């Protein structure tokens, strides 16, 4: 793991996302967006990563993340996703969903579209226009799906003023995050430990499948789908555990891995190297999980920033009959292969690490300590 660069930005960062590189292009990863929260004024900002790696005259590294442009955002930024190369979708604690457009010629951001009341509370006890935080957003051009504290799911299209589809009472508890399984199907996680799969081809307001952590009802905060195997899903929750699910079988996770000491805020499979997974937590840690089979002489101790600690992973289902080559390394539950190497990526514990993103050899994360950390050499 090469140097990880910190930049202090005078605002608490709630979300960080790399701008996608166009498919098939030879461009390198160079731009990321951040959203802030819990500040007097919040912003959505675009940054360029400097030319790290060139020594300056003092023998230090020159290059830094440079702010390209920013724009004020009403409310806390609860989620942030690139819609395409130029547009960024932001979810607000005010219940509003905004699409910002980047103008590279003069380095500015403008509002290109906004759904002001995407999420709101209704019914007895709530004022007629009480807004509800929009907690999660996921994009698959031309569609944008949002979820919120109001238990509502919205399906928007970038060129439509109104929602294409709304499932009003999708959940009686808060929906915390959403991801696409495949284009018409989404998966949500909620505050009582459930995963629900929704199929937009079906007319009703019922999920097509419900999975849950047995008994505990531990709130789940984050979810990510394996980039190549859409049935493999990772979630993290209030207890800091990492859960791996196979949505094709059973209603419980395939494995539970003891992880962080506090809430896990985000989990991401590496998009092109999915044997590698990354998590961040309220406890100030940022972890790289390596489940690739070519890790030399894997020890049953998880390596964690030089400090060895024994972690238990227990498998719940048996995959023995499934052809080995078709199985994600995250589903192999043979004890000999059930060893994962963990590396702590931040040199020392900080305040909460709220968000991370990985693309190619690059990782970015944002913290409550008002710092953004970047590395360009994840696998060196």
C-alpha positions as CSV (number, residue, x, y, z in Angstrom):
1,X,0.0,0.0,0.0
2,X,1.5,3.3,-1.1
3,X,1.2,6.6,0.5
4,X,-2.3,7.9,1.2
5,X,-2.6,11.6,0.9
6,X,-4.8,13.7,3.2
7,X,-6.3,17.1,2.4
8,X,-8.1,19.1,5.0
9,X,-11.1,20.8,3.5
10,X,-12.8,22.6,6.4
11,X,-16.1,20.7,6.0
12,X,-17.3,17.3,7.2
13,X,-17.5,15.1,4.1
14,X,-20.5,12.7,4.0
15,X,-20.0,11.3,0.5
16,X,-17.1,10.7,-2.0
17,X,-17.4,9.3,-5.6
18,X,-15.0,8.9,-8.5
19,X,-16.2,10.2,-11.8
20,X,-16.5,7.2,-14.1
21,X,-14.0,6.7,-16.9
22,X,-15.8,6.3,-20.3
23,X,-15.9,2.6,-21.3
24,X,-13.1,1.5,-23.5
25,X,-11.2,4.8,-23.1
26,X,-7.6,5.0,-22.0
27,X,-8.3,7.9,-19.6
28,X,-7.0,7.6,-16.1
29,X,-9.0,8.2,-13.0
30,X,-8.6,11.8,-12.2
31,X,-11.8,13.5,-10.9
32,X,-14.0,12.9,-7.9
33,X,-17.0,14.5,-6.3
34,X,-17.7,15.1,-2.6
35,X,-20.8,16.1,-0.6
36,X,-20.7,17.7,2.8
37,X,-22.9,17.5,5.9
38,X,-23.4,19.1,9.3
39,X,-21.8,22.4,8.2
40,X,-23.4,25.8,8.3
41,X,-23.4,25.7,4.5
42,X,-23.1,22.4,2.6
43,X,-21.5,21.9,-0.8
44,X,-21.2,19.4,-3.7
45,X,-17.6,19.8,-4.9
46,X,-15.6,18.4,-7.8
47,X,-11.9,17.7,-7.3
48,X,-9.0,16.8,-9.5
49,X,-6.2,14.5,-8.1
50,X,-2.8,16.2,-8.6
51,X,0.2,14.7,-10.2
52,X,1.2,12.6,-7.2
53,X,4.5,10.9,-7.3
54,X,6.7,13.7,-8.7
55,X,9.2,14.7,-6.0
56,X,9.5,18.5,-5.5
57,X,12.6,20.3,-4.6
58,X,12.3,19.5,-0.9
59,X,12.0,15.8,-1.5
60,X,8.3,15.8,-0.7
61,X,5.5,14.8,-3.1
62,X,4.0,17.6,-5.1
63,X,0.5,17.4,-6.2
64,X,-2.6,17.6,-4.2
65,X,-6.3,17.2,-4.7
66,X,-7.3,20.5,-6.3
67,X,-10.8,21.9,-6.0
68,X,-12.2,22.4,-9.5
69,X,-15.6,23.8,-8.6
70,X,-18.3,23.6,-6.0
71,X,-22.0,24.6,-5.6
72,X,-24.1,25.1,-2.5
73,X,-26.4,22.3,-1.5
74,X,-29.5,22.8,0.6
75,X,-29.4,20.4,3.5
76,X,-26.9,17.6,4.3
77,X,-25.7,15.5,1.3
78,X,-27.1,12.1,2.2
79,X,-25.9,10.3,-1.0
80,X,-24.1,11.2,-4.2
81,X,-23.8,9.3,-7.5
82,X,-22.5,10.2,-11.0
83,X,-25.2,9.8,-13.5
84,X,-22.8,10.1,-16.4
85,X,-19.5,12.0,-17.2
86,X,-21.1,15.4,-16.7
87,X,-24.0,15.0,-14.2
88,X,-24.0,14.2,-10.5
89,X,-27.1,13.3,-8.5
90,X,-27.3,14.4,-4.9
91,X,-29.8,13.2,-2.2
92,X,-30.6,15.8,0.5
93,X,-31.7,15.6,4.1
94,X,-34.5,18.0,3.0
95,X,-36.1,15.2,0.8
96,X,-34.9,16.9,-2.4
97,X,-33.0,15.1,-5.2
98,X,-30.9,17.4,-7.4
99,X,-29.0,16.7,-10.7
100,X,-26.0,19.0,-11.0
101,X,-24.3,19.6,-14.4
102,X,-20.6,20.1,-14.6
103,X,-19.4,22.6,-17.2
104,X,-15.7,21.8,-17.9
105,X,-15.1,24.8,-20.0
106,X,-15.4,27.3,-17.2
107,X,-15.3,24.8,-14.3
108,X,-18.7,25.5,-12.8
109,X,-21.6,23.4,-11.5
110,X,-25.2,24.2,-12.1
111,X,-28.6,22.7,-11.2
112,X,-29.9,20.9,-14.3
113,X,-32.9,19.2,-12.7
114,X,-34.5,18.9,-9.3
115,X,-37.3,16.9,-7.6
116,X,-38.0,19.0,-4.5
117,X,-40.4,16.8,-2.7
118,X,-39.1,13.3,-3.6
119,X,-39.4,12.2,0.0
120,X,-41.8,13.4,2.7
121,X,-43.8,12.2,5.7
122,X,-47.5,11.9,5.5
123,X,-50.3,10.8,7.8
124,X,-51.3,11.5,11.4
125,X,-48.7,13.3,13.5
126,X,-46.7,14.7,10.5
127,X,-47.3,18.2,9.3
128,X,-48.8,18.4,5.8
129,X,-45.4,19.2,4.2
130,X,-42.9,17.6,6.5
131,X,-39.9,16.6,4.4
132,X,-38.1,13.2,5.0
133,X,-34.4,12.8,4.2
134,X,-33.6,11.1,0.9
135,X,-31.1,8.5,2.2
136,X,-30.0,6.7,-1.0
137,X,-29.8,7.1,-4.7
138,X,-28.6,4.8,-7.5
139,X,-28.3,5.5,-11.2
140,X,-28.5,3.4,-14.3
141,X,-28.8,5.9,-17.2
142,X,-31.5,7.0,-18.0
143,X,-33.0,5.9,-14.6
144,X,-32.5,7.2,-11.1
145,X,-33.9,5.4,-8.1
146,X,-34.2,7.1,-4.7
147,X,-35.1,5.8,-1.2
148,X,-35.8,7.6,2.0
149,X,-36.7,7.8,5.6
150,X,-40.3,7.8,4.6
151,X,-40.1,4.2,3.3
152,X,-40.8,5.4,-0.2
153,X,-39.1,4.3,-3.4
154,X,-39.1,6.6,-6.5
155,X,-38.1,5.8,-10.0
156,X,-37.1,9.0,-12.0
157,X,-35.9,9.5,-15.5
158,X,-33.4,12.2,-16.1
159,X,-35.6,14.0,-18.7
160,X,-38.9,13.7,-16.8
161,X,-40.2,16.3,-14.4
162,X,-42.4,13.7,-12.5
163,X,-41.5,10.3,-11.1
164,X,-42.1,7.4,-13.5
165,X,-43.1,5.2,-10.7
166,X,-43.4,5.6,-6.9
167,X,-43.9,2.8,-4.4
168,X,-45.4,4.9,-1.5
169,X,-45.3,2.5,1.4
170,X,-42.6,0.3,0.3
171,X,-41.3,0.0,3.8
172,X,-42.7,0.8,7.3
173,X,-39.1,1.5,8.5
174,X,-36.4,3.8,7.1
175,X,-34.8,2.6,3.8
176,X,-31.0,3.3,4.2
177,X,-29.5,2.3,0.8
178,X,-30.4,1.0,-2.6
179,X,-28.6,-0.7,-5.5
180,X,-29.5,-2.2,-8.9
181,X,-29.3,-6.0,-9.1
182,X,-30.1,-5.8,-12.8
183,X,-31.9,-3.1,-14.7
184,X,-35.5,-3.7,-13.7
185,X,-34.6,-5.0,-10.2
186,X,-33.4,-3.1,-7.2
187,X,-32.4,-4.2,-3.7
188,X,-33.0,-2.0,-0.6
189,X,-31.7,-2.3,3.0
190,X,-33.6,-1.0,6.0
191,X,-33.4,-0.1,9.6
192,X,-34.7,-3.5,10.8
193,X,-32.0,-5.6,9.1
194,X,-34.0,-6.6,6.0
195,X,-32.9,-6.8,2.3
196,X,-35.8,-6.5,-0.1
197,X,-35.8,-7.1,-3.8
198,X,-38.2,-5.0,-6.0
199,X,-39.0,-5.7,-9.6
200,X,-40.2,-2.6,-11.5
201,X,-41.8,-4.9,-14.1
202,X,-44.4,-6.0,-11.5
203,X,-47.3,-3.6,-10.9
204,X,-47.8,-4.2,-7.2
205,X,-46.2,-2.5,-4.2
206,X,-44.8,-5.7,-2.7
207,X,-41.2,-6.8,-2.8
208,X,-40.4,-9.9,-4.9
209,X,-38.1,-11.3,-2.1
210,X,-37.2,-10.5,1.5
211,X,-34.0,-11.6,3.2
212,X,-33.1,-10.8,6.7
213,X,-30.6,-11.3,9.5
214,X,-32.3,-13.7,11.8
215,X,-33.7,-12.3,15.0
216,X,-31.4,-9.4,15.5
217,X,-33.1,-6.6,13.5
218,X,-29.8,-4.8,13.4
219,X,-30.2,-1.8,11.1
220,X,-28.4,-2.2,7.8
221,X,-26.7,1.0,6.5
222,X,-25.1,0.1,3.2
223,X,-25.2,-2.4,0.4
224,X,-23.2,-3.2,-2.7
225,X,-23.6,-5.8,-5.5
226,X,-20.8,-7.8,-6.8
227,X,-19.9,-6.3,-10.3
228,X,-19.8,-9.6,-12.2
229,X,-22.1,-11.9,-10.1
230,X,-25.4,-10.1,-9.5
231,X,-26.6,-12.6,-7.0
232,X,-23.7,-11.8,-4.6
233,X,-24.4,-8.8,-2.3
234,X,-22.5,-7.4,0.6
235,X,-24.1,-5.3,3.4
236,X,-22.9,-3.5,6.5
237,X,-24.8,-2.3,9.5
238,X,-25.0,-0.8,12.9
239,X,-23.0,-3.6,14.6
240,X,-20.1,-3.2,12.2
241,X,-20.5,-6.7,10.8
242,X,-19.9,-7.5,7.1
243,X,-22.6,-9.8,5.7
244,X,-22.3,-11.6,2.4
245,X,-25.5,-12.8,0.8
246,X,-26.5,-15.0,-2.2
247,X,-29.9,-13.8,-3.1
248,X,-30.6,-17.0,-5.2
249,X,-30.7,-19.1,-2.1
250,X,-32.2,-18.9,1.4
251,X,-33.2,-15.8,3.2
252,X,-30.1,-15.5,5.4
253,X,-26.5,-14.4,4.7
254,X,-24.0,-16.9,3.5
255,X,-21.4,-15.5,5.9
256,X,-21.1,-13.0,8.7
257,X,-17.7,-11.5,9.2
258,X,-16.8,-9.6,12.4
259,X,-15.5,-6.3,11.3
260,X,-15.6,-2.8,12.7
261,X,-16.3,-1.7,16.2
262,X,-19.1,0.7,15.3
263,X,-21.5,1.4,12.4
264,X,-20.3,0.4,8.9
265,X,-21.2,3.3,6.7
266,X,-20.2,2.0,3.3
267,X,-19.1,-1.2,1.6
268,X,-17.8,-1.4,-2.0
269,X,-16.6,-4.3,-4.1
270,X,-13.7,-3.2,-6.4
271,X,-15.5,-2.7,-9.7
272,X,-12.9,-4.5,-11.8
273,X,-11.2,-6.7,-9.2
274,X,-14.1,-7.9,-7.0
275,X,-12.1,-10.3,-4.9
276,X,-11.2,-7.0,-3.1
277,X,-13.7,-5.2,-1.0
278,X,-13.5,-2.0,1.0
279,X,-15.4,-0.8,4.1
280,X,-15.4,2.3,6.3
281,X,-16.9,2.9,9.7
282,X,-17.9,5.3,12.4
283,X,-15.0,3.9,14.4
284,X,-12.6,5.9,12.1
285,X,-11.3,2.9,10.2
286,X,-11.0,2.1,6.5
287,X,-10.4,-1.5,5.6
288,X,-9.3,-3.4,2.5
289,X,-10.6,-7.0,2.5
290,X,-8.7,-9.4,0.2
291,X,-10.4,-12.7,-0.6
292,X,-8.4,-13.5,-3.7
293,X,-7.0,-17.1,-3.7
294,X,-3.5,-16.0,-4.7
295,X,-2.7,-14.3,-1.4
296,X,0.5,-16.1,-0.4
297,X,0.2,-18.3,2.7
298,X,-2.9,-16.8,4.1
299,X,-2.7,-16.8,7.8
300,X,-5.9,-17.4,9.7
301,X,-5.2,-14.2,11.5
302,X,-6.5,-11.1,9.8
303,X,-3.7,-8.6,9.3
304,X,-4.8,-5.3,10.3
305,X,-2.4,-2.4,10.2
306,X,0.4,-4.5,11.6
307,X,-1.7,-5.7,14.5
308,X,-2.9,-9.3,14.4
309,X,-6.3,-10.1,15.8
310,X,-8.3,-13.3,15.4
311,X,-11.6,-12.8,13.7
312,X,-14.2,-15.4,13.4
313,X,-16.1,-15.9,10.2
314,X,-18.9,-18.5,10.3
315,X,-20.6,-19.9,7.2
316,X,-24.2,-20.4,7.2
317,X,-24.8,-22.4,4.1
318,X,-22.9,-25.0,2.2
319,X,-22.0,-24.4,-1.4
320,X,-20.3,-27.8,-2.0
321,X,-22.5,-28.8,-4.9
322,X,-22.0,-25.7,-7.0
323,X,-19.3,-25.8,-9.6
324,X,-16.3,-24.1,-8.1
325,X,-15.3,-21.9,-11.0
326,X,-18.8,-20.3,-11.0
327,X,-18.6,-19.3,-7.4
328,X,-17.5,-15.9,-6.2
329,X,-14.6,-16.2,-3.8
330,X,-16.9,-14.5,-1.3
331,X,-19.3,-17.5,-1.3
332,X,-16.7,-20.2,-0.9
333,X,-17.2,-21.5,2.6
334,X,-14.6,-24.3,2.8
335,X,-12.8,-23.4,6.0
336,X,-9.4,-23.7,4.3
337,X,-10.4,-21.0,1.8
338,X,-12.4,-19.0,4.3
339,X,-9.5,-16.8,5.3
340,X,-9.5,-13.2,4.3
341,X,-6.7,-10.8,4.6
342,X,-7.6,-7.4,6.0
343,X,-5.4,-4.3,5.7
344,X,-6.2,-1.1,7.6
345,X,-5.6,1.8,5.1
346,X,-5.5,4.8,7.3
347,X,-2.4,5.3,9.4
348,X,-4.3,6.1,12.5
349,X,-7.8,6.2,13.7
350,X,-9.7,9.4,13.0
351,X,-13.3,10.6,13.5
352,X,-15.9,8.7,11.5
353,X,-15.0,7.6,7.9
354,X,-18.3,8.3,6.3
355,X,-17.8,7.3,2.6
356,X,-15.3,5.7,0.3
357,X,-15.1,4.9,-3.4
358,X,-12.7,2.8,-5.5
359,X,-12.0,2.9,-9.2
360,X,-9.0,1.3,-11.0
361,X,-5.9,1.8,-8.7
362,X,-7.4,4.7,-6.9
363,X,-9.3,5.1,-3.6
364,X,-10.9,8.2,-2.0
365,X,-12.6,8.5,1.4
366,X,-14.1,11.4,3.3
367,X,-14.3,11.9,7.1
368,X,-15.9,13.9,9.9
369,X,-12.3,15.1,10.7
370,X,-12.8,17.4,7.6
371,X,-10.2,15.4,5.6
372,X,-10.3,13.7,2.2
373,X,-7.8,10.9,1.8
374,X,-6.7,9.7,-1.7
375,X,-4.4,6.9,-2.9
376,X,-3.5,6.2,-6.5
377,X,-1.8,2.9,-5.8
378,X,-4.1,0.5,-4.2
379,X,-2.5,-2.8,-5.4
380,X,1.2,-1.9,-5.5
